[in-house]
Amino acid sequence: DHHMMLLLLLALLYVSVVYSFQGDGTTYTLDQTVPSTGNCNFMSIPPFAVTNYAALNNFQWDNTANCGKCALVKCIDSRCTSSQSAIVFILDRCPECLYGDLDLSPSVFQTITGSPPSRLTISWDFVDCPVTGNLEICLKSGSNQYWTAVQPANSVVSVQSVTINNYPTTPLAGAYYFVAQPNGADLSRVSVSLTSVLGQTVSETVSLAAGQCSPLHSQFHGSESVSAVPTAKTTSSSATSKPSISPSSSPTKPSSTKPSKNPSLSPSRNPSPSPTKTSKSPSLSPSR
């Protein structure tokens, strides 16, 4: 279908890219008919993420800051029988994984390795997400005019910061939300400003409802490659305020000293929609 063709074309475009990260690739099963089952607690995910998803290692998790990013991944292990690449959507955390590791959906693991579930060496990099349409902004259940938690969705590149009626936001612990206390905001008419990691800003006025996602009229431009340097700061034509300038950012690699681990071949994960969940227990079974 259209989404699969787009994924294939984007993967082909990145064949010659020198990927920034290398680690172990494993596989696990997550029920993506319910987006909030991942540790990012997404309210909405792109259609391709139902099959092409991944859990990011604990070292690069960055307190949910990398939720919603996409990664192009390929197998570089001599035991792999496939040379294909695939794009995955980051929506979960792998607490037992080391720096560079990704825990992949079964279909992606099979595509890039040609192998049944196992542990194989992979290489990957952050790339633009192959989404269609415009940005969305979702309002967390339980939000009100005094405590407002929003979640960007359907973004080509990841979001670095959000303001609500010019109030700054802070990350919600344990889930991918930006929280503001706007002191009595009219949720039927909220000024929302999103700034991407590349410094692009989109500002619009939107009606928000708790537990629902609202479409915007704009979309960010790429590229999300770790090596990309923004050459201009842009804002959408429908923006209602001047763009703010934010520096580009990329994940910071931790100390080279890594703790020892002995995770299963396909670490288990059974996250709860609750944003307070921080740990999961591994299982020897490849599906969960």
C-alpha positions, 0 to 999 in steps of 0.5 A, spaced: 500 500 500 501 507 499 505 507 506 509 501 505 511 503 498 513 510 502 517 506 507 521 502 501 523 508 497 525 512 504 529 506 506 533 505 499 534 513 499 538 511 505 542 505 503 549 509 502 548 513 509 554 511 514 549 510 520 551 513 527 549 507 532 551 500 532 549 495 537 545 488 538 538 487 535 533 483 538 525 482 537 519 483 541 511 483 540 507 489 542 500 490 541 500 496 537 492 496 536 493 500 543 498 505 542 499 507 549 502 500 550 509 502 549 512 506 554 512 513 550 504 512 552 502 515 545 495 517 544 496 516 536 501 513 532 502 513 524 499 507 520 506 504 519 508 504 526 503 498 527 508 493 524 514 497 524 516 499 531 522 499 536 524 500 543 530 504 544 535 502 549 535 505 556 542 509 555 539 513 549 532 513 552 533 520 555 527 521 559 522 520 553 525 525 549 527 520 543 519 518 543 516 519 536 523 519 532 524 514 527 530 510 525 533 506 519 536 500 521 540 494 517 543 488 519 551 488 519 552 481 522 555 476 518 550 471 520 544 475 517 541 473 510 538 479 508 541 486 506 534 490 506 533 496 511 527 498 514 524 504 518 522 503 525 518 508 530 520 509 537 515 508 542 518 504 547 524 503 552 528 497 553 531 498 560 536 492 559 539 494 552 545 497 552 547 503 548 546 502 541 541 496 542 534 496 539 529 491 540 525 491 534 518 488 532 518 481 529 516 483 522 522 488 521 527 483 525 525 478 519 526 483 514 533 486 515 536 479 518 532 474 514 533 470 521 528 467 526 528 471 533 535 471 535 541 477 537 544 480 531 549 486 530 545 492 527 547 499 525 542 504 525 541 512 525 535 517 526 531 519 520 525 523 518 519 519 519 515 517 513 508 520 515 503 523 511 499 529 512 500 534 518 502 535 525 497 533 530 496 535 538 493 530 543 491 532 550 492 527 555 486 525 559 485 528 566 488 535 563 484 541 564 485 549 564 490 549 570 494 543 568 494 541 561 499 535 558 499 535 550 503 530 546 505 532 539 503 526 534 504 525 526 511 529 526 516 528 520 522 530 525 521 530 533 519 535 537 524 539 542 519 544 546 512 546 546 509 552 549 501 553 551 498 560 551 506 562 551 507 558 557 513 554 557 512 546 558 516 541 562 516 533 560 512 529 564 515 524 568 515 517 565 511 518 559 511 523 552 507 529 554 509 536 555 505 539 561 504 547 562 500 550 568 496 556 564 492 559 569 485 558 566 486 557 559 480 556 554 481 549 551 477 551 546 482 556 543 489 554 545 495 557 542 500 552 541 507 553 539 511 546 537 519 547 536 522 541 532 530 539 534 532 542 527 529 549 530 523 549 526 517 552 529 509 551 528 504 556 531 497 555 531 490 556 535 487 549 536 481 547 540 483 541 545 479 536 548 481 531 553 483 524 551 483 526 543 488 528 538 487 535 534 489 536 527 494 542 525 495 545 518 502 545 518 508 540 518 515 540 519 521 539 514 527 534 515 532 532 515 532 528 522 539 525 520 544 526 526 549 529 522 544 534 519 545 541 521 539 546 520 540 552 515 534 556 516 529 556 521 522 556 518 515 557 520 508 555 517 504 559 513 498 558 518 502 560 524 500 566 528 506 568 532 513 569 530 518 563 530 523 562 536 530 559 534 532 553 538 538 549 537 538 543 533 540 537 538 542 530 538 542 524 543 548 525 547 552 518 548 554 516 555 560 514 558 564 509 555 563 505 561 557 500 560 554 496 566 554 488 564 547 485 562 545 478 560 538 480 557 534 475 553 534 474 546 527 477 546 526 482 552 519 482 554 515 488 555 508 489 558 508 496 559 502 500 562 498 506 560 500 509 566 505 514 565 509 512 572 511 505 570 519 505 569 521 498 569 519 491 565 521 484 567 525 480 561 522 474 559 525 468 555 519 468 550 520 472 543 513 474 544 509 478 549 
